[in-house]
Amino acid sequence: MVFSSSVFEVKKNVFGFSKIHDTVVFNPFEGQIDTSKMMKRLLLKAIEKGVLVLNNCLVNDFVETGTGVKIETNLYDFSCRKLCIATNGFAAKFIKEPIQPARAQVLITDPIDNLQIRGTFHLDRGFYYFRNIHNRILLGGGRNLNIKGEETTHFGLTQQIQTELEKLLYEVILPSKDVGIAHRWSGIMGVGPQKKPIIKSLSSNVYCGVRLGGMGIAIGANVAKEMVDMVNLD
Ligand SMILES: Cc1cc2nc3c(=O)[nH]c(=O)nc-3n(C[C@H](O)[C@H](O)[C@H](O)COP(=O)(O)OP(=O)(O)OC[C@H]3O[C@@H](n4cnc5c(N)ncnc54)[C@H](O)[C@@H]3O)c2cc1C
């Protein structure tokens, strides 16, 4: 048994959501994290360990030299002994594995006085996701409205999906609130026929840990560990 008590429980909709069933399925074990704090900590940890982070440096290609790998970028070329590919939804550029990019569009509201909604919520088979972050609502999803169109590595927003997100926000999540939208953005996930990451050695010097299936915040650290454990530096 993994959990100490039952994972799912049917509860009354006490959140004030409109146009939904009277009850919701509640999971007491699902948590929230502040991903900006997570990224800040990760960067600090990397710097502490002496990892050199090269920003704004696009890898165009790599060539195996026998003893290592030559990396060709938009800025310069450099060589390394081992290459770990962790470009997730962008990985099809380098790897012949079933990996599709999947864009997810998001919005966040202005601060809301007296916001009672606390937690993370999923709707419509997981195609929509929302949560409070402090006193705002962050809402994303709607990829199912245009699956093909959202199979892209280009960041961007579409009228169709943003309109649907707003409809959901104003009609279902916050039906009686007059609140503005502070910011909108998109991110690229890596998905495929199986909801399972691809962690493997592609040659004696090249490895990958990709296709995190929209679960990389939860499973990313383990995927990275499994990948680097394969690297043989002898
Ligand atoms: C809107 C949204 C909501 C999500 N919500 C959740 C959630 O609730 N829970 C959860 O577990 N996961 C969630 N995810 C998924 C999670 O964010 C990803 O699985 C995770 O970020 C993957 O991490 P990664 O480091 O493998 O890839 P990424 O974070 O995508 O990083 C890949 C990096 O590679 C860089 N790159 C790509 N190509 C090149 C190149 N040629 N040269 C140089 N650099 C390159 C990219 O710029 C990027 O910085 C969400 C994703 C999105 C978009």
The ligand as an ORCA input file, in Angstrom:
! r2SCAN-3c Opt
* xyz 0 1
  C       1.306     24.956    -18.696
  C       2.022     23.777    -18.127
  C       1.595     23.213    -16.921
  C       2.268     22.113    -16.372
  N       1.847     21.625    -15.178
  C       2.502     20.577    -14.625
  C       2.088     20.039    -13.379
  O       1.127     20.499    -12.780
  N       2.778     19.012    -12.861
  C       3.846     18.458    -13.510
  O       4.440     17.518    -12.988
  N       4.263     18.952    -14.694
  C       3.611     19.981    -15.277
  N       3.998     20.469    -16.505
  C       5.073     19.784    -17.232
  C       6.433     20.245    -16.807
  O       6.521     21.652    -16.824
  C       7.465     19.651    -17.783
  O       7.297     18.241    -17.833
  C       8.872     19.978    -17.322
  O       9.089     21.377    -17.321
  C       9.881     19.314    -18.226
  O      11.151     19.703    -17.779
  P      12.397     19.490    -18.714
  O      13.527     20.164    -18.010
  O      12.509     18.061    -19.095
  O      12.020     20.270    -20.065
  P      11.781     21.817    -20.285
  O      11.388     22.492    -19.022
  O      10.873     21.936    -21.483
  O      13.234     22.326    -20.645
  C      13.802     22.023    -21.885
  C      14.770     23.163    -22.184
  O      15.502     22.810    -23.355
  C      15.694     24.010    -24.094
  N      15.968     23.634    -25.489
  C      15.152     23.015    -26.366
  N      15.773     22.831    -27.544
  C      17.035     23.334    -27.395
  C      18.163     23.444    -28.252
  N      18.147     22.988    -29.520
  N      19.290     24.039    -27.772
  C      19.337     24.519    -26.487
  N      18.306     24.432    -25.627
  C      17.167     23.848    -26.083
  C      14.374     24.751    -23.934
  O      14.549     26.124    -24.225
  C      14.089     24.495    -22.465
  O      14.688     25.472    -21.645
  C       3.356     21.565    -17.069
  C       3.776     22.102    -18.295
  C       3.118     23.203    -18.820
  C       3.601     23.780    -20.141
*
